């Protein structure tokens, strides 16, 4: 699991704010190997194509660069590669036309999403309900 800690700097997610002229002690733990999340978007129990799929990091406001998106294929399948960490998987009908990057909108979708803990080199197959 990636982790960043600092003495003499402010850490927010994977960002580090360094004040000028101060000594700094930085600790970085890095996981190797991307994880893979694949699956099927289901609407009323049937595969649904053209659905926006998002793998949203646990602390998505600080970790927005880790957010992964895809669109389900005509058979409802999708595939996302992700940095190891905790995520919520969501499938959104007409998601591309909505304010998907707005944190208040995102929080609404996350409640009905599927939790996924992506391990280094982990592979996951998940069925996710379309919202």
Legacy VTK file of the C-alpha trace (Angstrom):
# vtk DataFile Version 3.0
C-alpha trace
ASCII
DATASET POLYDATA
POINTS 131 float
0.000 0.000 0.000
1.380 3.442 -0.876
1.864 5.733 2.087
3.525 9.142 2.490
4.416 10.738 5.825
6.425 13.880 6.523
7.918 15.899 9.336
8.301 19.544 8.357
5.762 19.366 5.508
2.014 18.989 5.012
0.848 15.712 3.409
-2.554 15.456 1.758
-3.093 12.127 0.032
-0.060 11.765 -2.218
0.658 15.509 -2.371
3.347 17.142 -0.257
3.452 20.870 0.563
6.963 21.916 1.598
7.566 25.204 3.408
10.686 27.038 2.258
13.768 26.991 4.455
12.638 24.149 6.752
14.333 20.797 7.215
12.222 17.923 5.971
11.972 14.246 6.835
9.991 12.274 4.282
8.896 8.622 4.492
7.455 6.986 1.372
6.177 3.401 1.189
5.480 2.189 -2.328
3.596 -0.902 -3.470
4.577 -2.544 -6.719
2.302 -3.881 -9.405
-0.972 -2.460 -10.637
-4.202 -4.260 -9.853
-6.856 -5.124 -12.425
-10.600 -4.746 -11.897
-12.873 -6.219 -14.540
-16.489 -7.118 -14.550
-19.968 -6.547 -15.889
-22.381 -3.637 -15.472
-25.880 -4.972 -14.793
-29.183 -3.161 -15.352
-32.154 -5.165 -14.033
-29.884 -8.223 -13.838
-28.829 -8.029 -17.510
-25.514 -6.792 -18.994
-25.680 -3.122 -20.014
-23.467 -1.415 -22.592
-22.507 2.260 -22.769
-22.461 2.706 -18.971
-19.855 4.954 -17.336
-17.763 2.851 -14.949
-15.702 4.589 -12.257
-13.234 3.174 -9.770
-13.137 5.894 -7.128
-10.343 6.042 -4.513
-11.444 6.001 -0.864
-10.331 9.610 -0.299
-11.215 10.761 -3.810
-11.032 14.494 -3.103
-7.313 14.187 -2.242
-6.643 11.278 -4.586
-8.479 12.375 -7.757
-5.538 11.413 -10.027
-6.164 7.776 -9.010
-9.782 7.805 -10.222
-10.213 5.407 -13.157
-13.001 5.526 -15.745
-14.201 3.257 -18.500
-17.346 2.651 -20.502
-18.939 -0.775 -20.523
-18.829 -2.583 -23.865
-21.993 -3.749 -25.639
-21.873 -6.964 -23.570
-21.636 -4.939 -20.327
-17.981 -5.771 -19.664
-15.316 -3.311 -18.514
-11.637 -3.350 -17.507
-9.723 -0.939 -15.259
-6.094 -0.998 -14.110
-5.489 0.684 -10.747
-2.802 1.564 -8.238
-3.169 -0.593 -5.100
-5.566 0.919 -2.572
-9.190 1.080 -1.404
-11.819 2.026 -3.969
-15.541 2.069 -4.645
-16.706 0.793 -8.036
-19.784 2.486 -9.542
-21.712 2.131 -12.813
-23.627 5.265 -13.830
-26.331 5.443 -16.514
-25.623 8.463 -18.779
-22.731 9.307 -16.453
-20.792 11.182 -19.107
-23.584 13.790 -19.215
-23.616 14.305 -15.425
-21.348 16.250 -13.070
-19.317 13.131 -12.280
-16.287 15.130 -11.024
-18.388 17.083 -8.485
-17.688 15.634 -4.988
-21.294 16.079 -3.795
-22.613 14.201 -6.842
-19.919 11.526 -6.454
-20.821 10.922 -2.785
-24.403 10.166 -3.801
-23.255 7.387 -6.166
-20.663 5.934 -3.802
-23.329 4.869 -1.301
-24.600 2.228 -3.760
-21.187 1.222 -5.133
-19.118 -1.931 -4.629
-16.110 -1.710 -2.289
-12.839 -3.058 -3.699
-9.436 -3.305 -2.049
-6.928 -3.528 -4.884
-3.733 -5.377 -3.937
-0.465 -5.233 -5.908
-0.914 -7.483 -8.964
-4.450 -8.344 -7.737
-7.143 -9.342 -10.229
-10.834 -8.882 -9.439
-14.036 -9.727 -11.291
-17.060 -7.771 -10.065
-20.693 -7.436 -11.084
-21.870 -3.890 -10.443
-25.450 -2.576 -10.574
-26.143 0.383 -12.829
-27.380 3.473 -10.988
LINES 1 132
131 0 1 2 3 4 5 6 7 8 9 10 11 12 13 14 15 16 17 18 19 20 21 22 23 24 25 26 27 28 29 30 31 32 33 34 35 36 37 38 39 40 41 42 43 44 45 46 47 48 49 50 51 52 53 54 55 56 57 58 59 60 61 62 63 64 65 66 67 68 69 70 71 72 73 74 75 76 77 78 79 80 81 82 83 84 85 86 87 88 89 90 91 92 93 94 95 96 97 98 99 100 101 102 103 104 105 106 107 108 109 110 111 112 113 114 115 116 117 118 119 120 121 122 123 124 125 126 127 128 129 130
